[in-house]
Amino acid sequence: MTTQPSSFILSLPKAELHLHLEGTVDPATLSELSRRHCTPLAADNNRYTNVEDSGRVLSEDDVRALYSYTDFVGFLMAFKAVTERLRTPEDYELITYRMMQKLAAQGVVHAEVFVSVGVLFWRGHPIDPLFEGMEAGRLRGERDFGMTLYWIFDAVRNFGAEEALKVAKKAVEYRERNVIGFGIGGDERRGAPEEFRDAYRYAREHGLRTSCHAGETTGPESISGALDALHTERLGHALSLQQSPELLQRVVREQVPLELCIASNQRTGCCPRIEDHPVRKYFDAGAMITLNTDDPEMFQTSLAHEYQLAQDVHGFSEGELRQLAMNSIRASWLPDERKSELLKRY
Ligand SMILES: [Zn+2]
């Protein structure tokens, strides 16, 4: 991170709507986890696990090296190294609590956080006890930091439609326990939105809210597919929306909330230069945009830093930043009364 976020930015009551729990693990925490788990994962149910690596103790410098990739594949490798070291309910409690501590310090009052339940299924990890750990961390974090948090269960496109439906079912099972939504991430090139109709329909019909990573690494057809076939309520990234004026007009007309992640798009190489990011273009067109971090520790960013980037690189005024922060509250899935309470703080 280059500049320190201004006190104005820190003081805005903000919501973070596109954030992966596994991407909030900082170097000190990952190093600690690697000491807790210095045995390799069993190879049989982890076909893609590098057994050598999964049992290695990492220093904080090792983790920093791991996090300094320059492309999407490097990012996926780092993500894998983290998930290999998340094994017990206590691990999940620890990372949830530390995530909330960092969010609250930036003026975040509410977060909607993706958990890669698709990865847990794939690794054969038992989800129920791990979810108890997350919930223990959340309850402690809400009490200590005065913020709120909802979970979104995230499926991985690469694992296919059936696996995604399993994740949607798990999310529905926990609907009364603070799981608000369902989404899909992973490699867009290996799973068109149309393949995931059943999972989204199931989630919707059972009262879950929906978000979809779309147009991050592929063209606008991925975004229109997410809207038409999946009826997603929010769109993650939507970087390639800039390639289709008609689709942009539609997203503006329908006020579909966009979960933009500027630093993430630059670090994965999807948008090589921050100044080329379409955030300003979308805002000027009247789109309902929100700023988010995606995987803050892996992208060396924070929510406050994203606001600072919008101001420094894209010329957003303080009034416009205030509007973005208010958008984040409005586009959240909090109850209406809570939203108006938070918006009154402006
Ligand atoms: Zn994401």
Residues whose N, C-alpha, C, O or C-beta is under 5 A from the ligand:
A	BS01	ZN	D294
